[in-house]
Amino acid sequence: MPGDDAFKVEGRVTEALPNGTYRVALKNGHCLTAFFAGSAKKKSARLDAGSSVKLQLTPYDLSVGRILVETKDLK
């Protein structure tokens, strides 16, 4: 089934880019580009730098992630 190999990680938004994309830094120091997908795009407000988010990544392309949800506190 498609999507079974995707995994979830947590990160922090470092920069809001044009066209609804964001630069996100993970805990391990890896930086990637992320975006809202599907119904989350309709429900979401614009994220600011410093916002904590949960991402979904695929093992095929670790430079792009989908933002699943904004978390309240990430340490």
Biopython code that builds the backbone (N, CA, C, O; Angstrom):
import numpy as np
from Bio.PDB.StructureBuilder import StructureBuilder

atoms = [
    (1, "MET", "N", (0.847, -1.178, 0.000)),
    (1, "MET", "CA", (0.000, 0.000, 0.000)),
    (1, "MET", "C", (0.892, 1.239, 0.000)),
    (1, "MET", "O", (1.866, 1.283, 0.751)),
    (2, "PRO", "N", (0.591, 2.240, -0.813)),
    (2, "PRO", "CA", (1.406, 3.450, -0.875)),
    (2, "PRO", "C", (1.402, 4.206, 0.443)),
    (2, "PRO", "O", (0.375, 4.290, 1.117)),
    (3, "GLY", "N", (2.549, 4.754, 0.807)),
    (3, "GLY", "CA", (2.644, 5.552, 2.018)),
    (3, "GLY", "C", (3.003, 4.769, 3.259)),
    (3, "GLY", "O", (3.176, 5.362, 4.323)),
    (4, "ASP", "N", (3.121, 3.449, 3.161)),
    (4, "ASP", "CA", (3.448, 2.659, 4.340)),
    (4, "ASP", "C", (4.882, 2.870, 4.803)),
    (4, "ASP", "O", (5.176, 2.677, 5.982)),
    (5, "ASP", "N", (5.779, 3.261, 3.907)),
    (5, "ASP", "CA", (7.171, 3.412, 4.272)),
    (5, "ASP", "C", (7.511, 4.820, 4.752)),
    (5, "ASP", "O", (8.666, 5.079, 5.089)),
    (6, "ALA", "N", (6.546, 5.736, 4.795)),
    (6, "ALA", "CA", (6.783, 7.092, 5.279)),
    (6, "ALA", "C", (6.937, 7.069, 6.797)),
    (6, "ALA", "O", (6.339, 6.233, 7.476)),
    (7, "PHE", "N", (7.734, 7.981, 7.320)),
    (7, "PHE", "CA", (7.906, 8.059, 8.766)),
    (7, "PHE", "C", (7.704, 9.492, 9.224)),
    (7, "PHE", "O", (7.775, 10.429, 8.428)),
    (8, "LYS", "N", (7.449, 9.653, 10.531)),
    (8, "LYS", "CA", (7.105, 10.949, 11.097)),
    (8, "LYS", "C", (8.245, 11.449, 11.978)),
    (8, "LYS", "O", (8.851, 10.681, 12.725)),
    (9, "VAL", "N", (8.528, 12.749, 11.879)),
    (9, "VAL", "CA", (9.563, 13.393, 12.679)),
    (9, "VAL", "C", (9.030, 14.734, 13.166)),
    (9, "VAL", "O", (8.012, 15.224, 12.677)),
    (10, "GLU", "N", (9.726, 15.322, 14.131)),
    (10, "GLU", "CA", (9.354, 16.633, 14.648)),
    (10, "GLU", "C", (10.447, 17.626, 14.316)),
    (10, "GLU", "O", (11.629, 17.280, 14.296)),
    (11, "GLY", "N", (10.051, 18.859, 14.057)),
    (11, "GLY", "CA", (11.014, 19.889, 13.729)),
    (11, "GLY", "C", (10.497, 21.265, 14.092)),
    (11, "GLY", "O", (9.404, 21.414, 14.637)),
    (12, "ARG", "N", (11.311, 22.276, 13.778)),
    (12, "ARG", "CA", (10.966, 23.654, 14.094)),
    (12, "ARG", "C", (11.113, 24.503, 12.832)),
    (12, "ARG", "O", (12.117, 24.412, 12.126)),
    (13, "VAL", "N", (10.111, 25.323, 12.557)),
    (13, "VAL", "CA", (10.131, 26.202, 11.390)),
    (13, "VAL", "C", (11.199, 27.274, 11.613)),
    (13, "VAL", "O", (11.207, 27.944, 12.646)),
    (14, "THR", "N", (12.093, 27.430, 10.644)),
    (14, "THR", "CA", (13.128, 28.458, 10.747)),
    (14, "THR", "C", (12.848, 29.633, 9.828)),
    (14, "THR", "O", (13.313, 30.745, 10.080)),
    (15, "GLU", "N", (12.083, 29.392, 8.752)),
    (15, "GLU", "CA", (11.839, 30.456, 7.787)),
    (15, "GLU", "C", (10.578, 30.142, 6.981)),
    (15, "GLU", "O", (10.351, 29.001, 6.580)),
    (16, "ALA", "N", (9.769, 31.166, 6.752)),
    (16, "ALA", "CA", (8.608, 31.032, 5.871)),
    (16, "ALA", "C", (9.030, 31.443, 4.471)),
    (16, "ALA", "O", (9.497, 32.563, 4.265)),
    (17, "LEU", "N", (8.870, 30.553, 3.517)),
    (17, "LEU", "CA", (9.246, 30.795, 2.130)),
    (17, "LEU", "C", (8.007, 31.148, 1.317)),
    (17, "LEU", "O", (6.889, 30.953, 1.795)),
    (18, "PRO", "N", (8.172, 31.658, 0.107)),
    (18, "PRO", "CA", (7.006, 31.976, -0.728)),
    (18, "PRO", "C", (6.219, 30.724, -1.109)),
    (18, "PRO", "O", (6.721, 29.603, -1.027)),
    (19, "ASN", "N", (4.986, 30.943, -1.524)),
    (19, "ASN", "CA", (4.132, 29.890, -2.065)),
    (19, "ASN", "C", (3.733, 28.837, -1.031)),
    (19, "ASN", "O", (3.498, 27.683, -1.388)),
    (20, "GLY", "N", (3.654, 29.219, 0.241)),
    (20, "GLY", "CA", (3.171, 28.306, 1.266)),
    (20, "GLY", "C", (4.142, 27.214, 1.669)),
    (20, "GLY", "O", (3.721, 26.175, 2.177)),
    (21, "THR", "N", (5.411, 27.421, 1.457)),
    (21, "THR", "CA", (6.419, 26.449, 1.881)),
    (21, "THR", "C", (7.214, 27.016, 3.043)),
    (21, "THR", "O", (7.233, 28.225, 3.275)),
    (22, "TYR", "N", (7.864, 26.129, 3.761)),
    (22, "TYR", "CA", (8.603, 26.513, 4.973)),
    (22, "TYR", "C", (9.938, 25.793, 5.008)),
    (22, "TYR", "O", (10.063, 24.673, 4.512)),
    (23, "ARG", "N", (10.931, 26.436, 5.592)),
    (23, "ARG", "CA", (12.212, 25.793, 5.858)),
    (23, "ARG", "C", (12.132, 25.289, 7.296)),
    (23, "ARG", "O", (11.835, 26.057, 8.211)),
    (24, "VAL", "N", (12.396, 24.000, 7.490)),
    (24, "VAL", "CA", (12.252, 23.363, 8.801)),
    (24, "VAL", "C", (13.567, 22.702, 9.187)),
    (24, "VAL", "O", (14.210, 22.046, 8.367)),
    (25, "ALA", "N", (13.960, 22.881, 10.448)),
    (25, "ALA", "CA", (15.159, 22.242, 10.984)),
    (25, "ALA", "C", (14.726, 21.123, 11.926)),
    (25, "ALA", "O", (13.894, 21.329, 12.809)),
    (26, "LEU", "N", (15.295, 19.943, 11.730)),
    (26, "LEU", "CA", (15.003, 18.806, 12.604)),
    (26, "LEU", "C", (15.941, 18.824, 13.798)),
    (26, "LEU", "O", (16.915, 19.578, 13.818)),
    (27, "LYS", "N", (15.650, 17.995, 14.790)),
    (27, "LYS", "CA", (16.476, 17.934, 16.000)),
    (27, "LYS", "C", (17.914, 17.517, 15.703)),
    (27, "LYS", "O", (18.839, 17.936, 16.398)),
    (28, "ASN", "N", (18.102, 16.697, 14.678)),
    (28, "ASN", "CA", (19.446, 16.221, 14.360)),
    (28, "ASN", "C", (20.240, 17.213, 13.521)),
    (28, "ASN", "O", (21.375, 16.926, 13.141)),
    (29, "GLY", "N", (19.651, 18.400, 13.220)),
    (29, "GLY", "CA", (20.350, 19.431, 12.470)),
    (29, "GLY", "C", (20.061, 19.446, 10.985)),
    (29, "GLY", "O", (20.481, 20.372, 10.290)),
    (30, "HIS", "N", (19.359, 18.452, 10.480)),
    (30, "HIS", "CA", (19.018, 18.386, 9.058)),
    (30, "HIS", "C", (17.970, 19.445, 8.738)),
    (30, "HIS", "O", (16.984, 19.573, 9.464)),
    (31, "CYS", "N", (18.168, 20.208, 7.658)),
    (31, "CYS", "CA", (17.202, 21.226, 7.214)),
    (31, "CYS", "C", (16.513, 20.739, 5.948)),
    (31, "CYS", "O", (17.140, 20.122, 5.088)),
    (32, "LEU", "N", (15.221, 21.020, 5.840)),
    (32, "LEU", "CA", (14.464, 20.599, 4.671)),
    (32, "LEU", "C", (13.356, 21.584, 4.371)),
    (32, "LEU", "O", (13.081, 22.478, 5.171)),
    (33, "THR", "N", (12.726, 21.430, 3.235)),
    (33, "THR", "CA", (11.600, 22.245, 2.826)),
    (33, "THR", "C", (10.318, 21.470, 3.109)),
    (33, "THR", "O", (10.229, 20.277, 2.822)),
    (34, "ALA", "N", (9.321, 22.159, 3.678)),
    (34, "ALA", "CA", (8.080, 21.474, 4.037)),
    (34, "ALA", "C", (6.880, 22.291, 3.572)),
    (34, "ALA", "O", (6.977, 23.499, 3.354)),
    (35, "PHE", "N", (5.746, 21.605, 3.424)),
    (35, "PHE", "CA", (4.521, 22.246, 2.963)),
    (35, "PHE", "C", (3.327, 21.536, 3.581)),
    (35, "PHE", "O", (3.422, 20.383, 4.001)),
    (36, "PHE", "N", (2.193, 22.246, 3.632)),
    (36, "PHE", "CA", (0.937, 21.629, 4.053)),
    (36, "PHE", "C", (0.355, 20.894, 2.861)),
    (36, "PHE", "O", (0.487, 21.347, 1.724)),
    (37, "ALA", "N", (-0.283, 19.772, 3.110)),
    (37, "ALA", "CA", (-0.883, 18.995, 2.036)),
    (37, "ALA", "C", (-2.332, 18.664, 2.380)),
    (37, "ALA", "O", (-2.688, 18.520, 3.549)),
    (38, "GLY", "N", (-3.149, 18.547, 1.360)),
    (38, "GLY", "CA", (-4.525, 18.098, 1.521)),
    (38, "GLY", "C", (-5.388, 19.033, 2.338)),
    (38, "GLY", "O", (-5.330, 20.251, 2.170)),
    (39, "SER", "N", (-6.187, 18.466, 3.218)),
    (39, "SER", "CA", (-7.124, 19.258, 4.003)),
    (39, "SER", "C", (-6.423, 20.133, 5.027)),
    (39, "SER", "O", (-6.994, 21.126, 5.478)),
    (40, "ALA", "N", (-5.204, 19.789, 5.403)),
    (40, "ALA", "CA", (-4.452, 20.610, 6.354)),
    (40, "ALA", "C", (-4.163, 21.983, 5.769)),
    (40, "ALA", "O", (-4.046, 22.960, 6.508)),
    (41, "LYS", "N", (-4.046, 22.066, 4.450)),
    (41, "LYS", "CA", (-3.787, 23.345, 3.791)),
    (41, "LYS", "C", (-4.957, 24.303, 3.995)),
    (41, "LYS", "O", (-4.756, 25.503, 4.178)),
    (42, "LYS", "N", (-6.172, 23.774, 3.965)),
    (42, "LYS", "CA", (-7.358, 24.606, 4.132)),
    (42, "LYS", "C", (-7.529, 25.061, 5.578)),
    (42, "LYS", "O", (-7.968, 26.184, 5.825)),
    (43, "LYS", "N", (-7.189, 24.206, 6.527)),
    (43, "LYS", "CA", (-7.412, 24.483, 7.942)),
    (43, "LYS", "C", (-6.292, 25.292, 8.576)),
    (43, "LYS", "O", (-6.501, 25.914, 9.618)),
    (44, "SER", "N", (-5.127, 25.300, 7.984)),
    (44, "SER", "CA", (-3.957, 25.864, 8.636)),
    (44, "SER", "C", (-3.874, 27.370, 8.508)),
    (44, "SER", "O", (-4.295, 27.959, 7.512)),
    (45, "ALA", "N", (-3.326, 27.968, 9.531)),
    (45, "ALA", "CA", (-2.958, 29.376, 9.469)),
    (45, "ALA", "C", (-1.487, 29.445, 9.071)),
    (45, "ALA", "O", (-0.801, 28.423, 9.051)),
    (46, "ARG", "N", (-1.017, 30.601, 8.765)),
    (46, "ARG", "CA", (0.389, 30.758, 8.381)),
    (46, "ARG", "C", (1.272, 30.523, 9.594)),
    (46, "ARG", "O", (0.998, 31.037, 10.678)),
    (47, "LEU", "N", (2.323, 29.752, 9.411)),
    (47, "LEU", "CA", (3.254, 29.459, 10.494)),
    (47, "LEU", "C", (4.321, 30.537, 10.564)),
    (47, "LEU", "O", (4.702, 31.116, 9.546)),
    (48, "ASP", "N", (4.795, 30.799, 11.757)),
    (48, "ASP", "CA", (5.870, 31.754, 11.971)),
    (48, "ASP", "C", (7.157, 31.004, 12.283)),
    (48, "ASP", "O", (7.130, 29.821, 12.621)),
    (49, "ALA", "N", (8.276, 31.696, 12.166)),
    (49, "ALA", "CA", (9.556, 31.102, 12.554)),
    (49, "ALA", "C", (9.508, 30.755, 14.038)),
    (49, "ALA", "O", (9.050, 31.553, 14.855)),
    (50, "GLY", "N", (9.978, 29.576, 14.376)),
    (50, "GLY", "CA", (9.950, 29.101, 15.752)),
    (50, "GLY", "C", (8.798, 28.168, 16.060)),
    (50, "GLY", "O", (8.772, 27.573, 17.138)),
    (51, "SER", "N", (7.845, 28.019, 15.156)),
    (51, "SER", "CA", (6.713, 27.112, 15.368)),
    (51, "SER", "C", (7.187, 25.670, 15.293)),
    (51, "SER", "O", (8.025, 25.332, 14.457)),
    (52, "SER", "N", (6.662, 24.828, 16.153)),
    (52, "SER", "CA", (6.996, 23.409, 16.163)),
    (52, "SER", "C", (5.983, 22.647, 15.333)),
    (52, "SER", "O", (4.782, 22.898, 15.430)),
    (53, "VAL", "N", (6.460, 21.713, 14.516)),
    (53, "VAL", "CA", (5.584, 20.967, 13.621)),
    (53, "VAL", "C", (5.955, 19.491, 13.597)),
    (53, "VAL", "O", (7.090, 19.119, 13.894)),
    (54, "LYS", "N", (4.982, 18.653, 13.238)),
    (54, "LYS", "CA", (5.221, 17.245, 12.953)),
    (54, "LYS", "C", (5.218, 17.088, 11.454)),
    (54, "LYS", "O", (4.341, 17.621, 10.774)),
    (55, "LEU", "N", (6.197, 16.356, 10.922)),
    (55, "LEU", "CA", (6.358, 16.185, 9.482)),
    (55, "LEU", "C", (6.266, 14.726, 9.108)),
    (55, "LEU", "O", (6.529, 13.843, 9.924)),
    (56, "GLN", "N", (5.893, 14.480, 7.875)),
    (56, "GLN", "CA", (5.936, 13.144, 7.306)),
    (56, "GLN", "C", (6.961, 13.150, 6.187)),
    (56, "GLN", "O", (6.880, 13.969, 5.272)),
    (57, "LEU", "N", (7.925, 12.242, 6.253)),
    (57, "LEU", "CA", (8.988, 12.133, 5.256)),
    (57, "LEU", "C", (8.946, 10.760, 4.619)),
    (57, "LEU", "O", (8.511, 9.789, 5.239)),
    (58, "THR", "N", (9.398, 10.683, 3.386)),
    (58, "THR", "CA", (9.571, 9.391, 2.739)),
    (58, "THR", "C", (11.058, 9.098, 2.632)),
    (58, "THR", "O", (11.859, 10.030, 2.567)),
    (59, "PRO", "N", (11.444, 7.852, 2.613)),
    (59, "PRO", "CA", (12.868, 7.528, 2.497)),
    (59, "PRO", "C", (13.439, 7.832, 1.118)),
    (59, "PRO", "O", (14.654, 7.773, 0.931)),
    (60, "TYR", "N", (12.594, 8.152, 0.158)),
    (60, "TYR", "CA", (13.048, 8.410, -1.201)),
    (60, "TYR", "C", (13.588, 9.816, -1.375)),
    (60, "TYR", "O", (14.520, 10.025, -2.152)),
    (61, "ASP", "N", (13.021, 10.790, -0.664)),
    (61, "ASP", "CA", (13.473, 12.175, -0.766)),
    (61, "ASP", "C", (13.417, 12.823, 0.612)),
    (61, "ASP", "O", (12.348, 13.243, 1.056)),
    (62, "LEU", "N", (14.549, 12.906, 1.285)),
    (62, "LEU", "CA", (14.603, 13.450, 2.643)),
    (62, "LEU", "C", (14.744, 14.966, 2.658)),
    (62, "LEU", "O", (14.905, 15.553, 3.729)),
    (63, "SER", "N", (14.689, 15.609, 1.507)),
    (63, "SER", "CA", (14.819, 17.064, 1.459)),
    (63, "SER", "C", (13.458, 17.766, 1.445)),
    (63, "SER", "O", (13.393, 18.993, 1.515)),
    (64, "VAL", "N", (12.374, 16.994, 1.355)),
    (64, "VAL", "CA", (11.021, 17.559, 1.309)),
    (64, "VAL", "C", (10.138, 16.789, 2.281)),
    (64, "VAL", "O", (10.201, 15.562, 2.356)),
    (65, "GLY", "N", (9.308, 17.529, 3.032)),
    (65, "GLY", "CA", (8.392, 16.883, 3.968)),
    (65, "GLY", "C", (7.016, 17.517, 3.913)),
    (65, "GLY", "O", (6.854, 18.646, 3.450)),
    (66, "ARG", "N", (6.024, 16.773, 4.394)),
    (66, "ARG", "CA", (4.656, 17.268, 4.500)),
    (66, "ARG", "C", (4.368, 17.606, 5.945)),
    (66, "ARG", "O", (4.625, 16.795, 6.835)),
    (67, "ILE", "N", (3.840, 18.788, 6.194)),
    (67, "ILE", "CA", (3.491, 19.191, 7.553)),
    (67, "ILE", "C", (2.147, 18.559, 7.893)),
    (67, "ILE", "O", (1.148, 18.787, 7.210)),
    (68, "LEU", "N", (2.136, 17.766, 8.952)),
    (68, "LEU", "CA", (0.905, 17.111, 9.378)),
    (68, "LEU", "C", (0.131, 17.975, 10.363)),
    (68, "LEU", "O", (-1.077, 18.159, 10.219)),
    (69, "VAL", "N", (0.832, 18.505, 11.367)),
    (69, "VAL", "CA", (0.166, 19.274, 12.409)),
    (69, "VAL", "C", (1.184, 20.184, 13.085)),
    (69, "VAL", "O", (2.372, 19.867, 13.162)),
    (70, "GLU", "N", (0.697, 21.311, 13.569)),
    (70, "GLU", "CA", (1.544, 22.205, 14.378)),
    (70, "GLU", "C", (1.427, 21.759, 15.827)),
    (70, "GLU", "O", (0.317, 21.618, 16.342)),
    (71, "THR", "N", (2.545, 21.538, 16.486)),
    (71, "THR", "CA", (2.526, 21.123, 17.884)),
    (71, "THR", "C", (2.716, 22.359, 18.766)),
    (71, "THR", "O", (3.282, 23.366, 18.338)),
    (72, "LYS", "N", (2.242, 22.260, 19.975)),
    (72, "LYS", "CA", (2.289, 23.418, 20.868)),
    (72, "LYS", "C", (3.665, 23.634, 21.472)),
    (72, "LYS", "O", (4.127, 24.772, 21.557)),
    (73, "ASP", "N", (4.323, 22.572, 21.889)),
    (73, "ASP", "CA", (5.609, 22.740, 22.566)),
    (73, "ASP", "C", (6.554, 21.627, 22.142)),
    (73, "ASP", "O", (6.211, 20.449, 22.239)),
    (74, "LEU", "N", (7.723, 21.985, 21.679)),
    (74, "LEU", "CA", (8.741, 21.028, 21.267)),
    (74, "LEU", "C", (10.045, 21.420, 21.913)),
    (74, "LEU", "O", (10.508, 22.547, 21.739)),
    (75, "LYS", "N", (10.649, 20.508, 22.658)),
    (75, "LYS", "CA", (11.907, 20.829, 23.350)),
    (75, "LYS", "C", (13.015, 19.930, 22.930)),
    (75, "LYS", "O", (14.138, 20.066, 23.416)),
]
sb = StructureBuilder()
sb.init_structure("model")
sb.init_model(0)
sb.init_chain("A")
sb.init_seg("    ")
for serial, (resi, resn, name, xyz) in enumerate(atoms, 1):
    if name == "N":
        sb.init_residue(resn, " ", resi, " ")
    sb.init_atom(name, np.array(xyz, "f"), 0.0, 1.0, " ", f" {name:<3s}", serial, name[0])
structure = sb.get_structure()
